[in-house]
Amino acid sequence: MRNLGSLLLLASTLTFAQAAQPAPQPPTEISADLGSCSAEFHVTDLAGHGLYNAKIHTLIRYGFWSKRKLELEVGTNAAGHARFVKLPDQIKKPMVFDIHYQDQKVTQSYDPGVDCHASYDVPLKVDGKNAK
């Protein structure tokens, strides 16, 4: 009987521990409203920890002779995730995403004709004092 009580206590503790863990946060998302493609980013430090509020910026040129422009920028969530949705299905030149964190800037090229639903891991060397 004592073992049964211990097992019940253990089971309730494990259930509580599982319930106490926060649900994963969805990526920060911004929409271009120009198509059905997407690009998702996971910005991390070199140890693989997500970087909060890394800025990701792009300029989309579209329309006749690409005369129209749309600038989009989003910051990553606490896990380092951000997503651009409803990107154009076809573009004349690949888009370029600029990823900024602290004093670093990296670029990532994106072509929806090659991969309409792209996903990128972006590891950055960061200053440990300011990383979160």
C-alpha positions in Angstrom: 0.0 0.0 0.0 2.9 2.3 0.8 4.4 1.8 -2.7 1.0 2.6 -4.3 1.0 5.9 -2.4 4.5 6.7 -3.5 3.6 5.9 -7.1 0.5 8.1 -7.0 2.6 11.0 -5.5 5.2 10.5 -8.3 2.6 10.4 -11.0 0.9 13.6 -9.8 4.3 15.3 -9.5 5.2 14.4 -13.1 1.8 15.5 -14.3 2.2 18.9 -12.6 5.7 19.3 -14.0 4.5 18.7 -17.5 1.5 21.1 -17.1 3.8 23.8 -15.7 6.0 23.9 -18.8 5.0 26.8 -21.0 3.7 26.0 -24.5 6.1 26.7 -27.3 5.7 30.3 -28.6 4.7 30.6 -32.3 7.1 32.5 -34.5 6.8 36.2 -34.9 5.0 36.6 -38.2 4.6 39.3 -40.8 2.6 39.1 -44.1 3.4 40.6 -47.5 -0.1 39.7 -48.9 1.5 39.0 -52.3 1.4 35.3 -52.8 1.5 31.9 -51.1 5.2 31.4 -50.3 7.0 31.8 -47.0 10.4 32.1 -45.4 11.1 31.1 -41.8 14.2 32.1 -39.8 15.7 30.7 -36.6 18.4 33.0 -35.4 20.7 31.6 -32.7 24.0 32.0 -31.0 26.7 29.6 -31.8 25.5 27.3 -28.9 22.1 27.0 -30.6 20.2 29.2 -28.2 17.5 31.4 -29.8 18.2 35.2 -30.0 15.4 37.5 -29.0 14.6 40.5 -31.1 17.1 39.9 -33.9 15.8 42.2 -36.7 15.1 40.7 -40.1 14.4 43.1 -43.0 13.6 42.8 -46.7 12.5 44.9 -49.6 10.2 43.3 -52.1 10.0 44.7 -55.6 6.9 43.6 -57.5 4.4 44.6 -60.2 5.0 45.8 -63.8 8.8 46.4 -64.2 9.1 45.9 -60.4 8.1 49.5 -59.8 6.2 48.8 -56.6 8.1 48.2 -53.4 7.2 46.8 -50.0 9.5 46.9 -47.0 9.0 44.4 -44.2 10.8 44.0 -40.9 10.2 41.7 -38.0 12.0 40.9 -34.7 12.5 37.3 -33.6 10.5 35.9 -30.6 12.2 34.6 -27.4 13.1 31.3 -29.2 14.8 33.2 -32.1 12.0 32.4 -34.6 10.4 34.8 -37.2 8.4 34.1 -40.3 7.5 36.0 -43.5 4.3 34.7 -45.0 2.3 35.4 -48.2 5.5 36.2 -50.1 5.3 36.5 -53.9 5.3 33.1 -55.8 7.4 34.6 -58.6 10.0 37.3 -58.7 12.5 38.5 -61.3 15.5 38.5 -58.9 16.0 36.7 -55.6 15.0 38.6 -52.5 17.6 39.5 -49.9 16.9 39.3 -46.2 19.1 41.3 -43.8 19.5 39.8 -40.4 20.7 42.3 -37.7 21.7 41.5 -34.1 23.9 43.6 -31.9 26.7 44.8 -34.3 26.3 41.9 -36.7 24.6 41.9 -40.1 24.2 38.8 -42.3 22.3 38.4 -45.5 20.2 35.5 -46.8 19.1 35.2 -50.4 15.6 33.8 -51.1 14.1 32.6 -54.4 10.5 31.3 -54.2 11.0 29.6 -57.6 13.6 27.3 -55.9 12.0 26.8 -52.5 8.6 28.4 -52.0 8.5 27.5 -48.2 12.1 28.0 -47.2 13.5 27.7 -43.7 16.9 29.1 -42.6 19.0 28.6 -39.5 21.2 31.6 -38.9 23.9 31.1 -36.2 25.6 34.3 -35.0 28.6 34.9 -32.8 27.3 37.2 -30.2 28.6 39.2 -27.2 27.6 37.1 -24.2 26.8 40.2 -22.0 24.0 41.3 -24.3 22.6 38.0 -25.6 19.2 36.8 -24.3 
